[in-house]
Amino acid sequence: MDNTNKKDKHFPEAVYNPQEIVEYKGNPLIEALPPILSLGDAYGKMRFEPLYHEKERELSEEIRYHMLFRLQQFFQPVTQHLDLERRISRLIRSGYIARNPLDSKEAGYLSNNNPIVPTSASSFTLMGFSGIGKTSAIEKVLSLYPQVILHKHPINRIQVVWVKLNCPHDGSLKTLCMDFFLKLDEILGTNYLSKYGNPRNSISALVIHMGRIARIHCIGTLIIDEIQHLLTTKDSGSEKMMNFFVTLINEIGIPVILIGTMKAKAVLQKDFRQARRGSGQGDMVWEQMKFDDDWKMMIEEMWKYQWTSIFTPLTDELMEVLYKESQGILDIAVKLFSLAQSRAIETGNERITPKAIKQVGNEDLKLVQPMLKALRTGRESEIIKYEDITPMDLKEFLELRKSKIDLRASIQKKKDEQERQKKEFEVSQMEKAIHALITLGVDANDAEKAVRIVLKEPNVVNSTDIMVKALNQLEMKKKNKESQLKMINETKSENLLAKIIEKGKKDKKSAYEILLEQGYIGSPVDEFII
């Protein structure tokens, strides 16, 4: 195998799992993969719940505002995601069947610079509207697999399970090959780009090198995203690119997944489908979600992540308004939910209302309104005009709104870059420390106050350090409070005795007599009575 300058990279070693399917047995490339997941297991592993505690709603405005960024991490698998996981699982494994490195013929194929080999590889395409969640879903499925596996016995090989590239903006096959070499170098620490990426090399030479490297490193699948960029190519660029993908599948044996918007439909169906072998996988077209059980389950799961001080129960009206304003596009639904909370916090209303959702949709997501309007018409001729509009980045938008919320909270004036970085660190660590304290049962307001005091101290390292010091602050505060209470009680007691003795003097009684009379001391005679 090619051990081109691995630069001391450390990769997880292969652990071989027994296989139940006959075709998969005895193939180390398949046996080293994670076990095949049931639907329930796939759902559990793909689902991601952002950090959240209901007591966080009691925190200050600026802290709650920053917590809204967590919604970007929310991922709730629905039927189409589980279908995608199964397809990719089958695609990778079936592609390895004819590439068993224990097969004596495999070494012969690798030694040939232009191999035409038996292949079990297949392919499929995933098309859908911008913002429908194609890329995030693919990446979520790929995260279930290690990208690189090191084999030492019975084979000596570095297996790359998946490689994901974006189609070049110019649709150039040469650029794609260069990107492939660069990506492998990033993953493996090799120097393929400098070795094979000479601009003077012909496309045919680059393609041969790319195919050979893909075979050497046992690439499980090659994913090409943003395939609609092929529409910008001149002459026969689109056809050349598609023929190359077909070569990877049919001759080199590398499964290929192509992802694109609906604009790429014509290219994918004409140039790609006609040329490739029957895959048996079927192509996937993701349109907006229907107002069904999948949609309702997704919204119900998302709805609990509220950082407004007043929790808003989910009603049928809110569910319907969110669907109407997002037209069933997950990315837009999450943004509307987050922005509606941002608006509620900013205005001090602290409630999520149908009116607020409509308002942020019209005012804050103006760029996607033409696309949403086209979706409402249901006419494909209108939809295809706008569907490549990318919704505004949620983080970018919330940053634009940050000044208003910070102003209301009287937080800060302009600071230099060093102070800005320090503030970013503090907010991030503060958030983690406060959440940890709340989880330990500390009152939300007390937790925030204690953390703010600690952050004023020098040499604060991380959230754990902050949490420990904050707990010490709270313990010290508790002890001081107890000490003060004790002193107050002692003072009250002393003052009361003084008043009683003073009263005794007026009645011409000694301190002993009056204290005995009031029951503060006992009679010595009584002590000896049996």
N, C-alpha and C positions, 0 to 999 in steps of 0.2 A: 504494500500500500504506500501512498504518498505521504511521507511524514514531514512535509514542507514547514519547517520553522514553527513549531507549535507554541513557542514563547511561554513555556511553563504554565500553560492553562491547566486547570484542574476540572475534571469532568466526573460526574457520578458513574460508578462502575455498574456494569450490567448485573441484574439479579434476574435469573431465569425462572419464569413461572410455568408450571405444567399447563398444557393446552387440552381442551376437550375436543376441539375441531380437528379432524384428521389432517387436513391440508396445512394446519398451522404447527403441527407437532414436528419437533426436530429442526425448527428454523430459529436460530438464535436471535435474528432481527425481530421476529414476532414475539418470541418468548420473553425478551427483555422489555417489552412494552407493559404498561400498567394493565391490570385485568380488565376484561370487557365489562362495562358498567350496565347495571339494570337501569330502568327508567328512574326508579327512586333514588339510586345512588348518584346518577347523573344530575338529577334535580338538586340534590343536597350539595354536591361539589360545585356546581355552577352558581348557585344562589349566593348572593353577597348582601349582608345586612350592614349598613354603615354604623359607626359608633353612635350610640344614642342612649340617653337616660331621661325619663320624663321630668326629673327635677331640674334639668338644664333649662326648662322654660322659665325658671325663676331667676335666671342669670341676667346680667345687664344687657342692654341692647347691642352694644358693639360685639360682645362675646357671642351672643345668639346669632348675630348677622354672619360672623365667620363660620359658624357651624352649618350654615346653609350650603356651604361648598361640599359638604359630605354627600349631598344628594346626587352628585355626579358619579359617586361610586355605587349607587343603588343598582342592583341587577336581580330581576325576578324572572327565572326561566318560564317560558310558556311552551305550548305544543311545538311551535316551529323551531325553537331552540333545541329541544330534545330530539327532534327529527334530524337537525343538523349534526348533533353530536353522534348519532347513530351512523349517519352517512360517512362522516369523516373517519370514525372508528373502523368501519368496513373498508373504506377506500385505502387507508394506510396499510392495513393488514393484507388485503387482497393484492396490493401492489408488491408486497414482499414475497409472495408465494413463489414466483418465478425467479427471484433474486436471492435464493438461499446461498449464503457464502460457503456452506459446507458442501455444496455441489461442485464437483471437480470442473465442470464446464464453466463455472463463473469466473475462474482465474483466466481462462482463455478469452472470455468476453472483455475483461479489463485490459488485457494486453493489446487488443485490437483498437487502434485509434479511431476507427469509424465502425463501431460494432452494430450489427443488426441482430438482435437477440430475441429469444422467446420472451414474451411479456404477459403479465397478468394485470397490468396497470389499467385503471379506468379514470374517469374524470367526471366533473359536473360543473355547472355554472350556477351562480347565485346572483340574481338580479333583483333590484328593488329601489324604492324611492330613497333620496338622500334623507338621512336622519331616521331611517326605519330601523337602524341598529345592526346592519350587516357586518360591518367591521368589528364592532365590539363583541358581537356574538361569536364570530370566527375566532377572535383572540381569546375569548373566554373558553371555548372548546380546546384550543391549542394549549392553553395553560394547564390542561389536565394531563399533558404529556411532557416529559423532560425533552428539551430541545436537542440535547446531545447525550449520548450514552457511550461509555468507554467499554469495549470488549477486550478482555485479555486471554480468555480461554473459553471455548475451544477455538476462537478466532482472535486475531489481533487487528482490531478495526475500530475506528471512531465513527459511530453511526449518528447522522443528523436526521432527526425524526421529521422536522418540518422547517421550511424556509418560507418566509413571507416577504414579498416585494411589492412595491407600487409600480404600476405601469408608467414608464417615463412620460412626461408631459408632451414630448415631441413624438411619442409612439415609435421611437427608434429601437430596433432590435440590437444594435451595437451598444446603445446606452444600457439596455436591459442586461446584456451580458456583463458589462462593467459593474453594474449595480450588484449582480449576482456574485462576482468575484469579491467585491468589497464586503458584502454581507457575510460571506463565508470567512473572510479574514477577521471580521469583528467577532464572529461566533467561535472560531477555532484558534485564532491567533496565527493564522497562516499568512503567506505573502502572495496569494494567487493573483491579485490585481497587478502587482509589479512584474510578476512572472509571465502572465498571459495578456495583460491589459494594454499592450502597446497599441496606441491609436492607429498605427500603420497596418496592424493585423486586419485581414479581411474578415467580413462577417462570418463567412463559412468556417474560417479557422477558429474564431471565437466560439462559435456554436459547437464545434467538435470538442474544444477544451471544456466548455460548460457541461456538455453531456457526459464527458468522461469523469469530471470531478463529481458530478451528481451521482454517478454510478459507484465511484470509489468510496464516497462517504455515505452510501446507502440512504440517500435522501428519501424519506417516507412520502412526502408530498410537497409540491411547490405551489404556493398560493400567490396569485397575481391580483392585486386589488386595483381599483380605479381603471378598469379595462376600457372605460368609455373614452379615455385619452386617445385610443386608436382612431377615433373619428377625426382627429386633427392631422393625421398623417397624409402625406401627399402620395400620389402615384399608387403603387401597390404595397405600401408599407404595412397596411392592416393585414393584407393577405399573407405577407411574408412572416409576420409575427405569429399569426394563427397556424401557419404551416410548421413553424418551429415548435409550437406547443404540441402539435399533433405528432411531430417527430419524437419529442420527449416521451410521450405516452406510448406510441406504437412501436418505436424502435429502441429507445433507451430504457423504457419500462418505468418512468417516473410519473406517478399520478399527479394531475394538475387540477387545481380549483381556480376558476376565474370568477372574479367578483366585479360587478359594475352596476351602474344605474340603468334605468329603463331605456335610456338613450342608446345604450350599447346592445340592445336586444337584436337589432338588425345584423350587426357584425357577428355576434355570438351565434345566432341561429343560422346565418348563411355560411360564413367562412369556417366556423369551428365545428358545428354539428355535422355538416355534410362530410367533412374530411375525417373526423375521428372514428374510431371503432365504437360499436355500441357499448355503452358503459353499464347499463343496467341500473345505474344510480338514479337517473332522472334528474332533470334540471329543477331548480327551485326559484320561484318568483315570489318575492315578499312584497305584498301590497300593504296598505294600512290595515290595522287590526279591525275586526268587526266588533260591534257592541255586543259581545257575548261573554261567556264565563271566563275565558282567558283574560279579557280586558278588565272585567270586574275584579278578578283575583289580583291582577297586577296593581290596580288602583287601591284596593283595600290594603295590600301590603305596604305600598308607598305612603299611604295617608297617615300612618302612625308617626312618621318622621316630621313632627311639627315643633318648631322652635318659637312660635308665637306664645306669649304669656298665657293666652286663653286658648284652650284646646277646642278645635272646631270638629264636631262629629261629622262623619261622612253621610250625606243624604243622597237620595236619588237625584235631586236637582243638581247637586254639585257634580255627581258622577256624569250626568248627561251633558252639563255645560263643559266639563273638561274634555269629554269626547268630541263635542261639537267644535270646540275651539282648537283642538289638536288634530281633528279628523283621524283619530286612531293611530297617530304616529308617536311612538313611545318617547323619542327624544324630545319632541315638542311638549308632550304631556308633563314630563319631568321638569322641563324648564318653566312651564306655566305654573306648576305647583310651587317651585322654588321662588319664582319672581313674585307670585301672589303673597307669599310669606314675607318677602323682602319689603314689598309695598305696605303690608299690614304693620310691620315693625317700624318702618320709617314714619308712617302717619300717626302711629300711636293707637290705631284702632285694634290691633292685635287679634283680628279675626279674618279667616279666609271665607270670602263670600263669592257667590256667582258673579256679582258685579265686578269684584276685584280681578277675577280670572279673565273676564272679557276685556277689562281695561288694560291689563298687562299684555294681553294678546294683541290688541289693536295698537298700543303705543310702543311696546318694547320689542315686539317681534314683527315689525313692519316689513322686513325683508322677505319673510315667508308668507305674508298674507296673499300675494298673487297665486302662489302654489296651493294654499289652503282653499282659496276661492275656486280654483280649477278642480280640486278634488271634490268639492261640494257639488259641482255640476255633474261629475261622473263621466265626462266626455274625455276619452283618451287623447284626442287631438289637442285639447286644451291643457291637459295634465303634462304632456311631454314637453310643452313649451317652458314650463317652470320648474319641473321636478328636480333639476340639478342645483337649485338654489340651496345653499348650505345655511342652516339656522345659525344665528349668532351664538358664539361660544358663551356658555353660562358664566364661566369664571370671568371672562372679559367684561360681560355686562354687569355683573355684580361689583366688579372693580370700579366701573363708571358710577355706580350708585353709592359707592362707599363713602364719598365725601359728604353726602347729605346726612347719612346716618351718624357718621363720626361727628358732624357739626352739631347735631342735636344732643349728642352725648358729651359735647365739649371736650373731645379727646386731644387733638393735637393740631398744631400749625405745621407749616412746612418744616421738614427736617432734611439733613443731608443724607447721602447714600448710606453712610455707616449707621446712622440712627435708624433708617428705614429697615435695614437688614436686621438690626437688633430687635426692632419691634416685631418683625415677621417671626423671628425666633421665639420671642416672648409669647406672642399670641398662640403659636403652635404648641409650645410647651405648657402654657397656661391652660389651654383647652384640655390637654391630656391629663394634667395634674388635677384639675377641677373634677373631671369625669371620674378619676380614680377615687378621689375623696368622697364624692357623692355615692359611689358604689359601696364605700365602706360605711355609709350611713351618716355622713356629715351633712349638716344643713347646707343647702346650695349657696345661700348668701354668706354664711360663715366660711365656706370653702373658698369662695371667690376673694373675700377680704384677706384671708390668711395667705393665699397664693400671691396676691398683689403685694403684700408686705415682704414676702420672701424674695420676689423679683427685684426689689430695690437693693437687696444685698449683693455684694460682689461675688464673683466666682460661682455663679449658678451654672451647673453642668447640663442637666437634662431634666425631663419631667419627673423621673423617680427621685432625684435629688430635691426637686421643688416639693414633691409630695411629702417626703420625710421631714423636711424643714417646716412645712406648713402644719404637719401633725404636731411637731414640737411647739409651734406657735400656739396652736389651739390648746394643747395640754398646759402650756405656761399660762395662757389666758384663763383657763379653768381654775388652775391653782391660785392665781392672783385673786380671782373672784371669790374663791372659797376663803382665802386668807382675809380679804377685806370684810366678808360677811361675818367671819369669826370675831374680828376686831370690833365691828359694829355691835355685835351681840354682847361682847364683853363690856364695851363702853356703856351700853344701855343698862346692863346689870349693875355696874359700878354706880351709875347715876341714880338708879332706883334705891340702892342701899343707902346712899348718901341722903336722899330725901327722907327715908324712914328714920335714920338716926337724928336728922335735924328735927323731925316731928317729935321724937322722944325727948329731945332737949326742951322743947316748948312745954311738954307735959311733965317736965322735971323727972325724966327717967334716963337711966344710963343706957349706953349703946347695947350692952348685954341684955338689959331688961326688955327693951323695945324689940330687938331682933328675936328674942325668945318668945315674946308675945305674938309676933307676926309669923312665927313658925320657920324662920330662916336657920335657927340653930336649935338643938335639942337640949333638954335638961340633963345634967350629968347624973342626977339621981336615977333617972329613967334607964340610963345605960346599964345600971347594976341591978335592976329589978329582974328577978328570974320568974 
